[in-house]
Amino acid sequence: MTIRNTLFIMCDQLRRDHLGCYGHPALRTRNIDALAARGVRFDRAFVTSGVCGPSRMSFYTGRHVSSHGATWNRVPLSVGEVTLGEYLKHSGRALALAGKTHVMPDNANLKRLHLDGGTELETLLRSGHFTEVDRHDGHHAEPHSAYADWLRQQGYDSADPWTDYVISAENERGEIVSGWHMRNAGLPARVAEPHSETAYTVDQAMRYIATRGDDPWVLHLSLVKPHWPYLAPAPYHAAYSLDDCLPLQRHDAELEDPHPVLSAYRTQEECANFMRQEVSDTVRPAYQGLIQQIDDRLGQLWEQLERFGRWQDTLIVFTADHGDFLGDHWLGEKEQFYDTVQNIPLIIYDPSPQADATRGTAQASMVSAVDVVPTVLDALGLPPAAHRIEGRSLLDLTRAGERTDAGNWRDFVVSELDYAYRGARVALGRHPGECRAWMVRDARWKYVHWQGFRPQLFDLQNDPQEYVDLGSDPGHEAVRSAMRLRLLEWFCTLKPRVTVTNEEVAAKTNVYKQAGVFFGVW
């Protein structure tokens, strides 16, 4: 069966180890697990950054952070970058969106290029070339959004129903309290489950699929959960107890002579709070409840695909933009280079008969967020844009028995961090231009190069929990040197020449005499 459609599902801040198919002993993620049984589960999938914005821009461009340049949530993606939506547009398709993208408009360059006059092109450039079925980023109040308007239609009478209902709760004294305060994570949200963010966004996606009928489509279903605020609607707020949660993964040794940047991070409010066990104990059950709701709602989507016959012709990508520390390694939020954040869930369902031999298998190859765009282009039979895209099609792995390139795969991945916007920078006295870090990770070692500070090194074979930092250990200088060379090797593979294709370069090689240029002639 020819692949006609693509469903690209992303959860926000979903940990890989919080799915049944990845080994969680209590979470009942039967629908996501069923997707893994139909497709391929990638055990070594990594983001290009442990931050929402830069990670997503790599998912959308197929390029690393050092190439696309959107190094932080508030850094716009350049109008010069080509996203999946633009590649699809060239073939007469559109990339529909239901949910979050974190795309920031490049206002300065839109103005510089006189593209700020309200044209259709401006709209696409501002949205990252998504056709927005419904955009809801879910991290702050959006009182004039479609979701807010819809909530008011459901009877939530408020100028800001997201703040007053979606992320608010009522405590045992009858007081209205905010989900921004993590102490309230165990309370049920004031919004009914059918009106919650997850339910609303999945419903928007299902309506879009229904309207397409037998016409082909590409849809990005981007859920804002289980990202904070950690407040779940009933009954999901009480779906799990602390006994159902994974134990904290942290060790007292991590606080003895810690890396200077990590030490500065632990002074930030979210980390300082998550260092207290009561915070982690309160948040983790609610976090699992939010995941359970996602799985249940995706089950309804799977049933719709079955009714419409779409399992036969739809590529499905399920992933997350990064994980969540939840107190592990004495940290909150994400950003740092531990596998807790960097190693994400990734499941590919490839409906082609060529993928039958790999169904239900786990794949151990090192794969990256930059591989999603080339996978979608490959599945739809579109040009690979090899002069720009820095990833590879994962169909080489889902169809391993049919393709010859599967054995020639990368053996390390790279991720990046720019912490210039964070309080840690101020605590360290760093200039905004000197706050970059790069992680190189292979099967055995993880090396982190920090601007202005010593490196980090972890032996993943003997220390899989990453408790012991060997970054200054004299006995491992040879390993650190070898990993630095791998980082240099990676830098040499980036693709800055994006204004001409490789085919154009080949066609114009050594033709200067045809242009009337005869330099060097005797």
Legacy VTK file of the C-alpha trace (Angstrom):
# vtk DataFile Version 3.0
C-alpha trace
ASCII
DATASET POLYDATA
POINTS 522 float
0.000 0.000 0.000
1.342 3.447 -0.926
1.741 5.862 1.986
-0.656 8.759 1.382
-0.898 10.340 4.838
1.359 11.189 7.759
0.389 11.593 11.410
3.244 13.189 13.378
2.409 13.063 17.099
4.535 14.876 19.648
4.054 15.035 23.395
5.637 17.820 25.398
8.126 16.842 28.093
7.225 13.126 28.024
9.855 10.871 29.539
10.777 7.744 27.619
10.709 5.595 30.773
7.102 6.656 31.441
5.539 4.358 28.850
4.705 0.700 29.263
6.490 -0.294 26.063
9.660 1.319 27.415
9.456 -0.564 30.686
7.375 1.450 33.144
5.945 -1.114 35.574
2.676 0.679 36.395
1.638 3.069 33.602
-1.152 1.530 31.527
-0.277 3.005 28.137
-1.951 0.237 26.160
-2.608 2.369 23.064
0.912 3.722 22.679
2.160 0.214 23.432
-0.102 -1.115 20.675
1.447 1.370 18.253
4.882 0.036 19.183
3.630 -3.505 18.541
2.530 -2.435 15.048
5.736 -0.549 14.293
9.321 -0.097 15.467
10.303 1.188 18.907
13.578 3.110 18.853
15.480 2.664 22.105
18.282 5.123 21.315
16.428 8.157 20.004
17.766 11.549 21.058
16.807 15.190 20.799
19.175 17.844 19.460
18.477 20.001 22.524
16.784 19.436 25.857
14.741 22.634 25.390
11.318 22.812 23.688
12.011 25.438 21.022
15.377 24.369 19.632
14.411 20.708 19.828
11.225 21.277 17.867
12.965 23.408 15.246
15.241 20.431 14.568
12.202 18.158 14.302
10.663 20.620 11.824
13.762 21.408 9.718
15.822 18.214 9.854
18.792 20.349 10.948
20.826 20.618 14.132
20.639 23.631 16.414
24.041 24.910 15.264
22.596 24.994 11.747
19.051 26.332 12.234
20.151 28.840 14.895
17.013 28.869 17.093
19.002 28.061 20.217
16.336 28.861 22.831
12.583 29.194 23.207
12.649 32.945 22.613
14.962 32.769 19.604
13.003 32.902 16.318
13.652 30.438 13.534
15.179 32.377 10.648
12.919 33.004 7.652
15.751 31.469 5.636
15.213 28.051 7.197
13.004 25.605 5.284
10.604 23.527 7.358
8.699 20.347 6.653
5.636 22.407 5.789
7.500 24.250 3.058
8.896 21.046 1.578
5.355 19.685 1.489
3.980 22.885 -0.044
6.326 22.504 -3.014
4.603 19.193 -3.745
1.087 20.599 -3.410
0.550 19.351 0.139
-0.020 21.249 3.386
1.240 20.501 6.896
-1.735 20.884 9.235
-1.285 21.638 12.927
-3.393 20.780 15.949
-1.643 21.903 19.128
1.709 23.436 19.968
4.768 24.307 17.859
6.848 26.856 19.825
7.582 28.561 16.489
8.555 32.203 17.072
8.169 34.590 14.102
11.355 36.157 12.780
9.894 39.657 12.958
13.147 41.512 12.325
13.821 39.751 9.036
10.175 39.805 7.963
10.378 43.582 8.292
13.798 43.786 6.641
12.516 41.831 3.629
9.209 43.756 3.516
7.285 40.571 4.239
5.238 42.093 7.057
2.303 43.351 5.011
-0.282 40.729 5.910
0.248 38.416 2.938
-0.398 34.680 2.843
3.368 34.134 2.651
3.871 36.181 5.823
1.274 34.044 7.600
3.069 30.849 6.592
6.488 32.211 7.555
5.192 33.330 10.936
3.757 29.878 11.624
6.703 27.834 10.359
4.675 26.863 7.274
2.023 25.126 9.343
-1.591 25.433 8.300
-3.098 25.930 11.725
-6.204 23.840 12.329
-5.815 25.024 15.908
-2.681 26.261 17.668
-2.530 26.017 21.446
0.869 26.266 23.141
-0.505 25.813 26.664
2.292 27.449 28.684
0.653 30.784 29.397
-2.728 32.455 29.241
-4.178 32.799 25.730
-7.474 34.586 26.446
-8.193 35.328 22.779
-7.342 31.886 21.391
-9.760 29.469 19.738
-9.467 27.187 22.777
-10.414 30.000 25.162
-13.395 30.949 22.978
-14.493 27.298 22.860
-14.220 26.989 26.652
-16.469 30.002 27.091
-18.976 28.365 24.754
-18.933 25.319 27.067
-19.935 27.527 30.001
-16.592 28.517 31.529
-17.488 32.157 32.085
-14.151 33.915 32.346
-12.001 36.405 30.510
-9.192 33.871 30.936
-10.671 30.370 31.245
-7.272 28.665 30.894
-5.991 30.328 34.059
-9.283 30.186 35.954
-10.318 26.612 35.081
-7.781 24.569 33.069
-4.866 25.160 35.446
-6.838 25.922 38.599
-8.232 23.615 41.256
-10.330 23.762 44.404
-8.660 22.656 47.621
-10.202 20.940 50.633
-11.153 24.347 52.106
-13.061 25.333 48.973
-10.400 27.830 47.909
-9.470 28.271 44.252
-5.767 27.546 43.884
-3.368 27.684 40.949
-1.707 24.809 39.159
1.386 26.967 38.832
2.034 26.011 42.466
3.281 22.437 42.398
1.872 21.780 45.870
-1.539 21.596 44.162
-0.563 18.936 41.621
-2.671 16.226 43.273
-5.909 18.179 42.977
-8.299 17.806 40.037
-8.381 20.682 37.549
-11.574 22.752 37.522
-12.088 21.904 33.862
-13.990 18.722 32.972
-11.932 16.072 31.195
-13.714 16.450 27.805
-12.830 20.158 27.907
-9.181 19.747 28.933
-6.224 20.568 26.700
-5.456 16.976 25.734
-9.067 16.122 24.932
-9.600 19.333 22.973
-6.447 18.958 20.884
-7.026 15.308 20.008
-10.620 16.172 19.089
-9.357 18.912 16.756
-7.065 16.396 15.061
-9.858 13.857 14.670
-12.179 16.451 13.156
-9.498 17.417 10.657
-8.907 13.807 9.626
-12.648 13.288 9.234
-12.987 16.336 6.969
-10.228 15.067 4.676
-12.157 11.965 3.702
-10.076 10.103 1.128
-7.936 13.151 0.300
-4.301 12.782 1.446
-3.148 14.717 4.493
-0.151 15.418 6.726
-1.013 16.370 10.304
1.128 17.380 13.260
-0.761 16.520 16.459
1.282 18.295 19.112
0.055 17.819 22.680
1.053 20.276 25.410
1.042 17.607 28.119
2.478 16.175 30.330
4.401 19.491 30.459
3.740 21.735 33.463
1.489 23.023 34.937
1.158 19.532 36.417
-2.606 19.585 36.911
-4.784 16.789 35.540
-8.574 16.717 35.211
-10.596 14.145 37.114
-10.343 11.187 37.171
-6.737 11.331 35.964
-5.544 13.423 38.909
-5.978 10.314 41.084
-5.162 7.602 38.543
-1.809 6.828 40.190
-0.305 6.929 43.650
3.299 7.520 44.654
3.728 3.743 44.956
3.109 3.550 41.184
5.965 5.959 40.421
9.560 5.208 39.586
12.050 5.803 42.389
14.091 8.968 42.232
17.353 8.538 40.348
19.841 10.706 42.164
22.833 10.191 44.408
24.468 12.256 47.129
27.748 11.968 45.226
26.291 14.216 42.506
26.348 17.112 44.975
30.033 16.647 45.848
32.170 18.991 43.724
29.488 19.310 41.013
30.063 20.844 37.625
29.852 24.668 37.948
26.960 24.989 35.489
24.922 22.284 37.234
25.652 23.912 40.573
24.316 27.202 39.208
21.240 25.466 37.787
20.426 23.992 41.177
20.034 27.510 42.569
17.166 28.185 40.137
13.688 27.960 41.659
12.446 24.876 39.768
15.574 22.895 40.630
15.795 24.114 44.220
12.211 22.968 44.734
12.608 19.604 43.019
15.628 18.904 45.226
13.040 18.528 48.010
11.500 15.075 47.916
8.021 16.311 48.883
7.880 18.239 45.591
8.798 15.244 43.487
6.455 13.018 45.507
3.570 15.412 44.833
4.207 15.975 41.134
5.070 12.494 39.868
1.619 10.867 40.310
-0.062 13.807 38.552
2.505 13.620 35.743
1.596 9.970 35.250
-2.101 10.816 35.254
-1.544 13.304 32.429
0.220 10.571 30.444
-2.639 8.160 31.069
-5.091 10.705 29.686
-2.958 11.126 26.552
-2.930 7.381 25.995
-6.680 7.042 26.468
-7.397 9.849 24.033
-4.992 8.419 21.464
-6.979 5.191 21.723
-9.975 7.075 20.348
-7.824 8.363 17.505
-6.604 4.826 16.718
-10.242 3.699 16.517
-11.014 6.492 14.061
-8.068 5.482 11.874
-9.420 1.934 11.900
-12.925 3.028 10.874
-11.569 5.125 8.013
-9.103 2.487 6.809
-6.181 4.800 7.462
-3.894 2.224 9.100
-3.264 0.922 5.590
-1.891 4.180 4.134
-0.711 6.388 7.015
2.807 6.772 8.375
2.681 7.466 12.129
5.514 9.072 14.080
5.112 9.228 17.874
7.705 11.062 19.941
8.439 13.821 22.495
10.482 17.005 22.352
12.459 16.033 25.515
11.961 14.506 28.945
11.477 15.937 32.448
13.817 15.512 35.412
11.072 15.526 38.083
13.815 15.654 40.717
16.205 13.121 39.178
19.855 14.210 39.420
18.695 16.919 41.869
17.180 18.860 38.963
13.822 20.125 37.777
12.571 20.875 34.276
14.911 19.708 31.453
17.849 21.246 29.498
20.796 19.280 30.922
22.380 16.356 29.093
21.312 13.359 31.161
19.474 10.617 29.275
16.431 11.357 31.446
15.878 14.392 29.210
17.808 13.624 26.040
16.777 10.002 25.309
13.183 10.256 24.103
10.451 7.838 23.070
10.222 7.344 19.310
7.871 4.918 17.594
7.510 4.661 13.825
4.562 2.878 12.280
5.322 2.229 8.607
2.303 0.683 6.831
4.361 -0.565 3.890
4.633 -4.354 3.459
8.384 -3.713 3.211
8.299 -3.004 6.960
6.512 -6.218 7.949
9.715 -7.931 9.058
10.461 -5.244 11.672
7.001 -4.915 13.231
7.004 -5.116 17.003
10.790 -4.900 17.211
13.094 -2.627 19.205
15.764 -0.798 17.248
19.091 0.014 18.943
20.570 2.322 16.286
21.445 5.872 17.335
18.738 8.082 15.853
18.034 11.784 16.185
15.262 14.364 15.927
16.803 15.464 12.621
15.753 12.122 11.130
12.007 12.836 11.209
11.799 15.270 8.268
13.749 13.008 5.872
11.605 10.070 7.017
8.382 11.872 6.091
9.777 13.068 2.756
10.968 9.552 1.963
7.631 7.993 2.883
5.762 10.404 0.611
8.213 9.978 -2.279
9.431 13.592 -2.154
12.964 14.912 -2.921
15.355 14.487 0.028
16.771 18.061 0.064
20.132 16.527 0.907
21.968 19.861 0.682
20.019 21.120 3.706
18.754 18.195 5.738
21.242 16.730 8.204
19.266 13.637 9.193
18.508 10.338 7.509
15.308 8.523 6.672
14.331 6.035 9.346
12.686 3.934 6.657
16.198 2.584 6.115
15.685 0.926 9.517
11.971 0.097 9.411
12.583 -1.566 6.038
15.967 -2.970 6.999
15.477 -6.185 5.072
14.644 -4.273 1.890
17.300 -1.534 1.919
21.059 -1.761 1.746
21.876 1.363 3.798
20.609 0.080 7.148
24.023 -1.224 8.202
25.771 2.063 7.445
24.328 4.086 10.308
25.735 6.748 12.660
27.259 5.530 15.918
26.915 8.747 17.936
24.508 11.652 18.364
24.928 15.306 19.346
22.763 17.610 21.443
23.224 21.284 22.331
22.329 23.865 24.976
22.348 27.657 25.049
21.589 28.756 28.610
22.053 32.500 27.971
18.459 33.255 28.992
18.702 31.396 32.304
19.467 32.628 35.777
22.411 30.237 35.864
24.210 32.503 33.392
23.893 35.472 35.753
24.996 33.366 38.722
28.091 32.313 36.792
28.853 35.824 35.535
28.815 34.742 31.910
28.235 36.923 28.854
25.160 35.895 26.764
27.465 34.905 23.913
29.455 32.355 25.932
26.822 29.979 27.281
26.894 27.126 24.799
27.430 23.421 25.397
27.507 20.336 23.169
26.965 16.694 24.098
28.473 13.809 22.130
26.989 10.441 23.070
27.804 6.999 21.726
26.979 3.558 23.076
29.654 3.704 25.781
30.505 7.337 26.559
28.814 10.669 27.009
31.003 13.759 26.688
29.841 17.352 27.229
31.915 20.302 26.045
31.143 23.534 27.966
32.274 26.978 26.908
34.556 28.328 29.623
34.310 25.333 31.969
35.704 21.843 32.296
33.985 19.074 30.314
31.785 16.313 31.650
32.247 12.623 30.892
30.098 9.638 31.847
30.852 5.945 31.406
27.420 4.636 30.385
28.519 1.018 30.566
29.669 1.093 34.184
27.527 4.017 35.337
24.239 3.901 33.376
22.562 6.204 35.917
25.191 8.910 35.160
26.057 9.569 38.791
29.854 9.795 38.409
31.247 12.666 36.351
34.684 11.753 34.982
35.165 15.118 33.291
38.274 15.970 35.313
39.531 12.466 36.044
43.172 12.183 34.884
42.744 8.558 33.925
40.183 9.380 31.237
41.955 12.112 29.279
42.370 9.803 26.279
38.608 9.190 26.196
37.881 12.895 26.467
40.279 13.639 23.612
38.647 10.993 21.427
35.176 12.380 22.138
36.333 15.931 21.364
37.472 14.649 17.984
34.016 13.161 17.449
32.525 16.577 18.145
34.850 18.091 15.543
33.904 15.313 13.132
30.239 16.187 13.649
30.813 19.910 13.091
32.383 19.051 9.748
29.157 17.306 8.645
26.884 20.331 9.165
25.441 21.901 6.038
25.881 25.675 5.807
25.665 25.770 1.981
21.908 25.900 1.597
21.332 28.279 -1.337
22.233 25.724 -4.020
21.576 22.002 -4.227
24.306 19.389 -4.535
23.041 18.672 -8.041
23.475 22.327 -8.994
27.021 22.297 -7.647
27.837 19.149 -9.627
26.386 20.620 -12.819
28.465 23.788 -12.477
31.722 22.169 -11.476
34.756 23.052 -13.629
32.738 24.940 -16.268
34.403 28.349 -15.911
35.786 28.287 -19.444
32.233 27.967 -20.768
31.586 31.285 -19.038
34.550 32.892 -20.780
36.955 32.677 -17.846
40.442 31.355 -18.766
42.591 31.895 -15.701
45.804 29.915 -15.395
46.237 29.337 -19.164
49.860 29.332 -20.543
LINES 1 523
522 0 1 2 3 4 5 6 7 8 9 10 11 12 13 14 15 16 17 18 19 20 21 22 23 24 25 26 27 28 29 30 31 32 33 34 35 36 37 38 39 40 41 42 43 44 45 46 47 48 49 50 51 52 53 54 55 56 57 58 59 60 61 62 63 64 65 66 67 68 69 70 71 72 73 74 75 76 77 78 79 80 81 82 83 84 85 86 87 88 89 90 91 92 93 94 95 96 97 98 99 100 101 102 103 104 105 106 107 108 109 110 111 112 113 114 115 116 117 118 119 120 121 122 123 124 125 126 127 128 129 130 131 132 133 134 135 136 137 138 139 140 141 142 143 144 145 146 147 148 149 150 151 152 153 154 155 156 157 158 159 160 161 162 163 164 165 166 167 168 169 170 171 172 173 174 175 176 177 178 179 180 181 182 183 184 185 186 187 188 189 190 191 192 193 194 195 196 197 198 199 200 201 202 203 204 205 206 207 208 209 210 211 212 213 214 215 216 217 218 219 220 221 222 223 224 225 226 227 228 229 230 231 232 233 234 235 236 237 238 239 240 241 242 243 244 245 246 247 248 249 250 251 252 253 254 255 256 257 258 259 260 261 262 263 264 265 266 267 268 269 270 271 272 273 274 275 276 277 278 279 280 281 282 283 284 285 286 287 288 289 290 291 292 293 294 295 296 297 298 299 300 301 302 303 304 305 306 307 308 309 310 311 312 313 314 315 316 317 318 319 320 321 322 323 324 325 326 327 328 329 330 331 332 333 334 335 336 337 338 339 340 341 342 343 344 345 346 347 348 349 350 351 352 353 354 355 356 357 358 359 360 361 362 363 364 365 366 367 368 369 370 371 372 373 374 375 376 377 378 379 380 381 382 383 384 385 386 387 388 389 390 391 392 393 394 395 396 397 398 399 400 401 402 403 404 405 406 407 408 409 410 411 412 413 414 415 416 417 418 419 420 421 422 423 424 425 426 427 428 429 430 431 432 433 434 435 436 437 438 439 440 441 442 443 444 445 446 447 448 449 450 451 452 453 454 455 456 457 458 459 460 461 462 463 464 465 466 467 468 469 470 471 472 473 474 475 476 477 478 479 480 481 482 483 484 485 486 487 488 489 490 491 492 493 494 495 496 497 498 499 500 501 502 503 504 505 506 507 508 509 510 511 512 513 514 515 516 517 518 519 520 521
